[in-house]
Amino acid sequence: MELQKYLAKPEETIKEHVDKMLEELDRMWKYGYIQDKELYELIRIACIHHDDGKVNPEMQKRLEAARKGKKYRFNPDREIPHNVLSGFFLDRRGFDYFTDPDTAYYRVLFAIMYHHDYGDPMEYIIEDSDKIEELLDGFDTFVIKRKTRNAVREMSEDEVAVKVKGFLHICDYSASGGYCSEYPNDFLDGCMENIKKKWREQKPDADWNELQKFCREKSGENIIAVAQTGMGKTEAGFRWIGNNKGYFVLPLRTAINAIYDRVRKNILLNEKIDTRLSILHSESLEYYTGQFTGDTGLLEYESRGKHLSMPLSISTLDQLFDFVMRYQTYEFKLATLSFSRIVIDEIQMYDPELLRYLITGLKYITEMGGKVAVMTATLAPFIKDLLIQSVPFKTENIAVFTDDSLRHHVEVRDRKINAEEIGEFYIRSNRDRISSKILVVCNTIRKAQKIYGELREQLGETESIHILHSRFIRKDRAQLEHEILNFGRTYDENGQIDCQSGIWISTSLVEASLDIDFDYLFTELLDLNSLFQRMGRCNRKGKKPTGQPNCIVYTRIDAEHLTGTTHGFIDRTLFELSREALKDGDGLITESRKIELLNKYFTTEQVRSSDYYQKYESASWIEGIKPYQFQKNDVCMRNILSETVIPSPVYMQNQQEIDALAEAVRDSSVCYMDRVKTREKLMQYTLSVPYWYWIAYKKALVKKKAVMFEPVCLGRHETLPVIESSYDEAGFHQMDFENATAAGEFL
């Protein structure tokens, strides 16, 4: 069949489109992402024939009309989706040179006929045979018998068939979108030397430590590396990735942005970033616009990350692992990850359902040939057991790295955290001229705000007291994050221990990948995992004195926060086990002792009855998801039901600017990138509130117990709600709408 005579798109023939796909296929072969010659051949055949069905006269009419600028819609009464028709052009005899000709044929036929989601192709064959025969009249085609149809359906669970379909998607999407499917990673091994050179500016004999050497030696193997904070897990992770396609997965956007900046500046030296490194989260474009001057290439740069074309990406879980829902084109991501190396950092921060998604995804990835490195400062044995059940980790590839440094001197207080004791300690330290960089970590935003207010009252407005949590508008939060990183540095400009006095109150937000180093920690107990992460933000480098307690742990918390109560969110079993572990916890604690406590108290047997473990078990349905059971649009893995809003005080104080920005966003005469930048400026005035609180506010409006504000209009179908609230230097405060008596007016 002369494919150059038929259109694949209004301005492109089928042959031209296929040639572009084959270029991308050869690119992936060249980079070593496809190494099996038979697999390559299967993908090549799929690429050549996937659009054969477009030769049917009805589709050619539509494409010709579109080429002339006319609209000619798909007519289901006269047409059949082209992917269904394409299967009839595939000749079984062309597979005789394969090891298993029948299976090879079924695999390619599956990839071709299911590469679009227009319904079940096998149902079309059964129900619309006359229409198919009419559309294919005059072409050389082949019969698809019942036996073949049944075999093709079974290919959805065949690993090779899934790869063929996944690579077909990669080639098809890139050829259709006019972008490069993959950029090579031929630079990372060499660039890692840049960070070592930087270390040697401070310490001439600096070299890779045991963790980083282990990761390099085990490159290409699935590994679990548990290492104390401050040992350079980020650098170790990138040494493990080496000159391979890699993803670094973290739970928080803040941590992702911080690592992106570190890698960009310290490892890649800001060279060729647009073809080497990307971030993948819901605000990636907005982050880029704040980091780079000028508009040139930003949209293309961001799209390379979204297309998974970049050799290195730092990502949130939901951007990659939604493929576990096995929606119709999930094979695209799974095929990409099958030749990638994936680093999972801070695994302890995921809730049980997200952990199930993650571990299920890792199981699929490793079965398909991808490699996994789990790197964390704390790994409870029950989570390690769950990992080992699903992912093949060799015993010699599971390692713990600690040193003999004594960084933490613990004092356990069997009472609730209180501002009075923190304030008194701060006063004594200042009186004795002791550096007193104090970090206070609370389990809830409300408690953090309460401690902040009480310390302000106790110490006065002139003292350096700050608060950071997730419920600040973006503009304020970015400023606070910059300030805490600067305040929490280990060394000053002269390379000496940075000595300052001040108090920062925060939440579990500071647990993940924030490189801060305080002198003292005052914290509520949540569980051992969380506690040891929080302790990692105190005396991080081990350069400060430990003669007196520097980690004060309060082991009583508000009972309503424990599971088993109406609004409980702290696992009661894990909390009580942690309290038990700390009964004799006063004194110096080594890094190895922390691991011993986790290994003793957080075993599978001891936590099996916990709310966390039971929720993980109840999410077993994730592993039973059948291919194409879900639609892609139905998939939501973020597990964070929230609403983006503008707090009413913020809106009222900045109304003129917000309204002007919104008007500029709506102005279609302005170029797209300018509108993106304007939108980002506008979004700086927003924050996210829990969805239950948003619903409570809407109910209060109906009952006339809250004030309604005109939403900010961003476009014909998009608005930003303005919510009645209190907002001050301590951030957003929730309101008690049930006991409020608002006028209910519309402002």
N, C-alpha and C positions, 0 to 999 in steps of 0.2 A: 504494500500500500504506500502510495506516494504522499507522505505526511506533510511535505512542504506545500501541498495544494490546499490543505485544510487549516482553518484557524483554531488556535487554542484560546486566544484572547483577541479582542478587537484589533490590536496592532501587532499580533505575533502569531506565527504559524505553529502547529504542533511540533514540527521538526525543530524550529528555533527554540521553543521552550524545552524540549527534551535535550537538546545540545547543551543548554545552560545547566540543566540538572546533572548531566553527565560530567560537566566541568566540576561541579561541587562534589560529586561522588569521588572523582579522581583526587580532588583536594584532600578529602578525608582519608583516602587510601595513602596519599603521600605523607600525611602527618602521622600515620600509624594508628588512626582511630578505628580503622577496619583492617584486620590482619589476616582474616581467614579468606582465602581466595574464593571458595565456594559461596560464602556469604556475599562477597563482593559481586559475584556473578548474578546471584538471585536479586540483589538490589538493582543491578544494572538492567536486568530484564524488566523488573517492575517499573523502573523509570521510563524505559522505552515504550511500554504499552499502557501506562496508567491512564493516558488521555485518549486512547484510540476511540473510545466511544463518542468523542466529540465530533467525529466525522458524520454523525447522523444528520440528515437534511434539516430537521427542525432546529437543531442547535446551530448549525451553520447559518441558517436564516437569521437567528437572533444575533449572532456575532457579526454578521455582515451589516445588520441594521445598526448595531452599536458602533461599528466602525464609521458609519455615516452620521453618527450623532443622534440616532433614533432609539427609542425605547421599545423593546420587544421582550415581554416578560415570559418566564418559564410557564408553559401551559400543561398542567398535570393531566389534562384530558388527552393530549396528543404526544406528550414526551415522557421519557424515562430518564432518570438521572444518569449522566454520562459514565459515572464510575461503574454502574451496573452493566451498561452496554460494553464497556472496555473488556470485561471478563470474557466475552464471547470471541474476542480476537486472539486470545492466548491459546497457542497450539501446544497440546500436551507432548507432541513428538519432539518439540524443541528442548526437552529436558532429559533426553536419553543419556547424555554424557555425565549427569550428576550421579552421585553415589546411590541415592534413592530417588529415582526419577518421579514417581508418583507424589511423594511427600514434597519434593522440590516444587512441583507444579502447584500443589495445594497451597503452599506457603506464598508463592507469588500471586496466585489468584486471590487469596485472602487479602493481601496487602493492597492489590489494585481495587477490588470491589468494595472494600471498606475504608478507602482513603478519604471519603466524604461521608457526612452523617445526614443522608437524605432518607433514612428509613432502612430497614433490613433488606439488603440486596436479594437474599434468598426468597423473601416474600414476594418481591417484584417478579422474580423468575416464575414463581408458581401462579401468581394472580394476573400477571399482565403479559403472558406469553405471546398473544396475538399482536399486541402493540410493539413488543420487542422485535418480533419477526418482521413487521412492517417497516420499522425504523432501520433495520439492518439489511433490508432487501437490496441485493446487488453487491453486497460485500462478501468476501470470503470469511466465514465465521465458523465456530465450532460449538458443538452441543455441550451443555453443562448438565450432566445426568444427576439423578437423585443421589447416587453414591458420592459423586463429587461434591454436591451441595452439603451433604452431611459431613464429609471430611473437611470441607472449608470452614464450616462453623466451628469445628473442634480446634482449628488453628489459632483461635483467639487465646488459647492457653499454651500454645507452643512457643518456646523461648526464641527460636530462630525466626519464626513467622512474625513475632512481635518486633524483633530487631529489624527485619526487612521492612515492615510497615513504618517503624520509627524512622529509619534512615530515608525511606521514601518521602516521609513528611519533611524531614530536614532539607532534602534536595529540592522538593517541590516549593516549600515556603520561601527558600532563599532565591530560587530562580524566578518565582512569581513576584517577590518583593524587591528584586534587584539588589540584594545585599549579599555579602560574603558569608557563607555558612559558618566558617571557622577561621580564626586568626591563630597563627602558631605560637606555642610557648617554647621559644628557643632562647630564652633570656633569663629565666628565674635563677637557675643555678649560679650563673655569673653575677647576677645582681645581688644575691645574698651576701656576696663578699663586701658589698657597700656598707652593710650594717656592721660587719666586723671591723671594717676600717674606721667607722665612726666610734665604736667602742674603744679602739686602740688610741684614739686621740686623748682619751681620759686615762686609759690603762694600757700601756704598750704591750703587755703580754696577754691581753684578753683573747679568748678563744671560745669555740663552741663548748657548752657544758655537756654533761652526760645525757640529759634529756634530748638536746638538739642533735647529738651524735647518734643516739638511739633511733631517732626519727629518720635520720638520713640513711642509716644502715638498713632500716626496715621499709624504706621507700618501695612501694609496690606490694606491700603486705597489709592486711587488715590489722590495725593495732588499737590498743587501749593504753593511754599514757596518763597516769595520775601524778600530778606534779604540784608542789606548793606554789602559791602565788609569788610572783616576782622572778620565776625561773625562765621566763621567755618562751611561754607556750606558743605565742603567735609566731615567733621566728622558727620555732621547732615545727609548727604546722606547715609553714611554707617550705622548709627544708624537706619535709616528707613529700609534699606535692612535687617539688623539683620541676624539671622541664616537661610537665604534663598539664593537661587541662585540669583545673582545680576549682573547687568551691569551698568557701569558708563560711559555715553556717552558725549564726548567733541568734539569740532570742530577741534582742533589743536594737532598735534603730540607732540609738545613741552609741552603743558599742560598735555597731557596724560602721558608722560614720567615723568614729575615732580610729578604728583599725585601717579603714580605707586611707585616711590621712597619713597614718604612720607608714603604711606600705608605699604609698605614692611618693612621700617625701624622703623616707629613710632607706628604702630598699630600691625603688625604681628611679629615685632622684628626679622625679617629675619628667622623665623622658618617655615619649611615645605612649602616654597614658591612654590615649583614645583608641589604641588597638591592643592594650595589655590588661587593663584593670577596670572593673565596673562594680557598682553597688546595685543590689536588687532588693528594693523595698518599695512601699507604696508612695514614698515621697522622694524618689531618686532624682527626678528631673529638677525638682525644687532645690534639692541639696546641691546639684551641679551648678545651678544658676547662681547660687550664693558663693561658690568656690572659684569659679572661673570668670574672667572678664571677657566681654564680647559675646556675640551670639553664634559665631561661626562653628558649625558642626555639633552643637550641643544636642540637638534633636537626634541627629544620626548617632552620636555617641551613646545616648540613652537607649536608642532602639537596638544597638548592638548587644547591650546587656540583656534587654528583654527577649531578644531572639536567641539568647544563650550562645552567641557567637564568640564572646570574649574568652581568652585563655584563662583569665583569673577573675573570679567574682566573689564578692562578700555579700551574703544574702540572709534574709529571714527565712524561716522554715516554710512559710506558706507560699513563697514565690517558687519553690522547687518541688516540695513534697506533696502538692495537691494531686500528683499523678497516682497516688495510692487509691484515689476514688475511681480510677480506671474509666474515665469518661472517654468519648469516642476517639479523641486524638492524643490520649495520654502517652502513647508509645513514643511521641516526639521527645518528651522530656526523659523518659526512661532510657531510650536509645542514647541520648546525649550523656546521661549519667553513667551509662554502661562503659564508656571509655574515659570517665573522669575519676578524679580523686577528691573525696569529700571529707572535709574536716568538720567535726561536730564539737563545738565549744560550749561550755556552760550547760551541759545536758541536764543538770539537776534543777534548772529553772523552769522546765516545762511541766505543765499540769498533766495529770494522768492520761487524758484523752489525746493531747498533743504528743505525749511520749509514745503512745500506741501508734499514732500516725508515723512518727519518726522511725521507730523500730521496724514497723512493717515496711516502710520505704527502704530502709537499709537492707532488709532481707531481699527485696526485689532487686535492688541495685547490685548487691554482691552476687546474687544468682546469675545476673546478666553480665558479670565481668568487672563491674566497678569496684573501687577500693575505698575503704572507710578508715578514718582515724578518729577515735573518740578521745578528746583531750579535756581534762578538767582538773581543778584543784581538789575537788571532793567527789567521790563516787561511792554512793552507798552500795553495799554488797548485793542488796536485792535488785537494784537497777542493773548492776553488772550481770547478775544471773539472767535477767530478762534479755539483756543484749546477747549473751552467749547462747541462749536458746534459739535465737533467730539468725545470728551472724556468725560465720566461721572464723573465730579468733583462735589462733594457735596459742598454747600456754606460754611459749617463749616470746610471744608478741604482746603480752600483757605485763606492764611494768609500772612500778611506783618509784618516784624520784623525790627524795627529801634530802636535806643536809642536817648537820648537827646544830645549826644556828638556833638560838633561843630568841625568838622575836616577841613572844607574848607571855605576859604574866597576868594570870586570870584571877579575878575576885568575883565570886558568885554571891549574889545578894538575893535572899529568898523573900523578895517583896516586889512591888510594882515600881517601874521606872518613875522617877519624879524629878522635877526641875530643881527643887531645893538642894538636893545633894550635888547635882551637876554644877549649879551656880556656886555653891560653897567651895567645891574643888577648884573651880576656875579662879575664884578670888584668891585662894591660898597660893595657887601656882603663880599668879601675877605678883602677889606680894613677895614670894620667894624668888621672883625673876626667873622662873622656869618656863621654857617654851611650852606653850599649852595650846596646841592645835587639837581641838576636841571635836570628834565626830560622834553625833548622837543618832542612832538608828532605831526607828519605831516600826511597828508592824502595820500601822494604818496612817493614812494622811491626817485623819482627825486627831490622833494622838500626837503626831508630829507638830501640828498646828497648836495644840494645847501646850505642849512643852515650850514651843517657841514663844508663845504669848506670855507664859509664866516667867521664862528667863528674861524676856524684855522688861517685864515689870520688876523683877528681882535685881537685875544688873544695870538697868537704865538704858536709855536710847543711844548713848554714846558708845557703848561697847560693840565689838564686832560680832554680831549674832546674825546668822543667815539660815534660810530654810530652802530646801530643794526637794521637790516631789513631782509627780507626773501631772498634777493639775494646776500648772501655770500655762498661760498662753504661750505660744511658741516663741515669741519674741523675748519674753522674760525668761523662759526656761533656757534658751540658748545662752543668754547672758549669764545666768546663774551657773550653768555647766562650765562655761569659760572661767568664771571666777573660782569655782571649787577646784578645778584642775590647776589653776595658778596657785591658789592658796595651799593645795595639798601636795605640792612638789616636794621631793626629798632634798634637793640641793638648790642653793641660791646661784646667782650669776657668777659667783667666784668659786663654785664647786664645793662650798662648805654646806654643812647641814643647815637647812632653811629653818630659822627660828622665828616664829610668830605666835601671836595669841589671838584666839577667836574660836567661835563655836559654830559648827554647821549641823543642823538637824535635818535628817532625811529619812528615807524609807528603803525598802529592798531595791529601789532603783540603783543604789550605789554598789550593789553586789557584783554586777557583771561588767568586767573588762574596763572599768574606770581606773586609770593609773594614778591613784591618789594615795598619799602617805601621811597619815595623821599621827600625832603623838599618843593620843588616848582615844579609846572607844567606850562609849556608854550605850548599851544596846538591850532591847527586849529580846528574850528568847523566842524563836519561832520553831526551829529544829536545828539539829547539829549541822546539817549541810549548810543551811543559811548562816548559822553562827560562824562557821569557819570561813565562809566567803566574806562576811563582814569583818572578821578579824584580819583578813588579808588586806584591808584598807588602813590598818594601823601598823606602824613600824614595818612597812612593806619590804624595805630593803634590808632590815635587820641591823641598821646602823645607829639605833637609838638605845638609851639605857633601859634595862628591864629589872632594875633592883626593886622598884615599886610596881604595884599593879598598873597595867596600862590597858587592860580589857575588863571592864566591869559589866557583868551580865546579870540582868534582872529576870528571875525565873517565875515570876507570877504575872499573869496578864489578865485582861478582862475576860471573864468566863464566856460572855456572849460571842466571842470571836472563835471559840472552839467548835469543831463539828459536833453535831448532835443537838445544836441549838438552831433557832430559826435562821439566823444570818451568819452562822459559823463558817469560817473559811480556813482556819488553821487545823490541820489534822490532829485530832486529840491523841491518837495512839503515838504518832511521831513526836508530838510535843512532850508527852509523859515519858517516853523512852529517853528523850533528850534531857529532861529534868533529872531522871535517874542517873544518867551518865555524868551529870555535873555535880552530883551530891558531894563528891570529894574532889571537886575540880579546882580548888584554890591553889595558887602557886604557878610556877613556871611550867609551860606546856610545850613539848617539842612537836615538830611537824609529824614525826612518826607516831607520837601519842595520839594525835588527832585522828589519824587513820585507824589506829587500834580501837579507838572509841567507836568510830563508824562501823568497823568490822564486827565489833562485839554487840552493838545495840540495834543496828539496822539490817540484820539478817532477814532473809526471806521468811523464815519461820516466825520471827518476832513481829514482822509488819504485815503478815498475810491478812490479818483481820482489820487492818487499818482502812480508813475511808479511801486513802490514796490508792492502795493496792486493789481494793474492791472496784473502784472506778476504772482502773486500768483493765481489770479482768472483764468488766461489763462492756468495755469497748472492743471486745474480741470480734464483733461484727465487721470491723474494718478489714480484718484479714480474710473475711468471707465474701467480700465484694466481688461480684462477677463483672467481666468486661462489659462496658456500655450500659451498666445498670443505672448510672447517673448521667445527667446532662452536665456539661462543663459549667454552665451558668448556675447550676444548683450547688456547686462546690464552694464551701467557705471553711477554710482551715484555721483562720486566725483565732477563732474561739474567743474573740473579744467583741462582745456586743456593746457598741458604744455609739454615741452621736457627737458629731463635731458641731460646736456651738461657739457663739461669741457671748461672754458674760455681759450682762446689762451694764454694769458700771464701766467696763472697758468700751462698750459701744457709745455710751453717753459722753465719755470723756474724749473720744476720738471720732465722733460721728461724721464730722465734715470730711476727714481724710478717708474713712472707711467708705462712705458713700461715693466719694470721688474715685476711689480705686475700683469699686464695683461698677461704676459707669464705664470706666476705661476697659474693664474686663469684658463688658457687653458690646463694646464698640468693634464691630466686625471689619471696619475699615483699617484698623490697626493690625500690623503684622503679628503672626501667631506667637513668635518668641517674645515679643514685647508684652503680649497679653499673658503669656505664661509667667513672665517676671512680675507683672503687675498682680497677677493672682497670688503669687508667692508672698508678695508684700501684704496683701489682704489677709492671707491665711496666718500671718504672724500674730493676728489678733484673736486666733481661735484656740480652743483646747477641746479635749474629748471628755465627755461625762459618761458614766455607766448608763446603759440603755434603760435599766430599771428606774433610774433617777429621771431620765428624760420622760418616761411614761408617767411617773408620779407628777411631774410638772404639768404635763398635758391634762391629766385628770384634775389637778388643782385649778387649772384654767376653767374647766367646765363648772367646777364648784365655786367659782369666783374667789378662790383663795390664792391666786397668783396673778401677777400683772403680765399681760400679753404685749409683746413687742412686734413691730413690723419686721419680717425677715429681710435679710439683705439679698437682693436679687442678683444672681450671677449670669443668668441666661434664661431662655424660654422655659426650660424644665429644671432649673437648678436654683436653689436658694440656700442661704446660710441662716439657721435660726439664731435669734437672740434670746437668751434665757435669763429670767429674773434670778439674781444671785447676789451674793456678797463677794467682792474681790478686792484684796489689798496686798500688802507686801508679803503676806503668808499664803497668797494664792487664792484659789477658788474655794469658797465655803458652801457646803450643802445647806439648804434651808429646810426647815420643818414646815412643809406646806399644810399638813393636817391641822396645825394649830395657828395657821396664818389667816389673816382677814384682809386680803388685798381687794382693791376696788374692781379688779377685773377689766380695767380700761385697756384700750388698744393704743399703744404709743408708737 
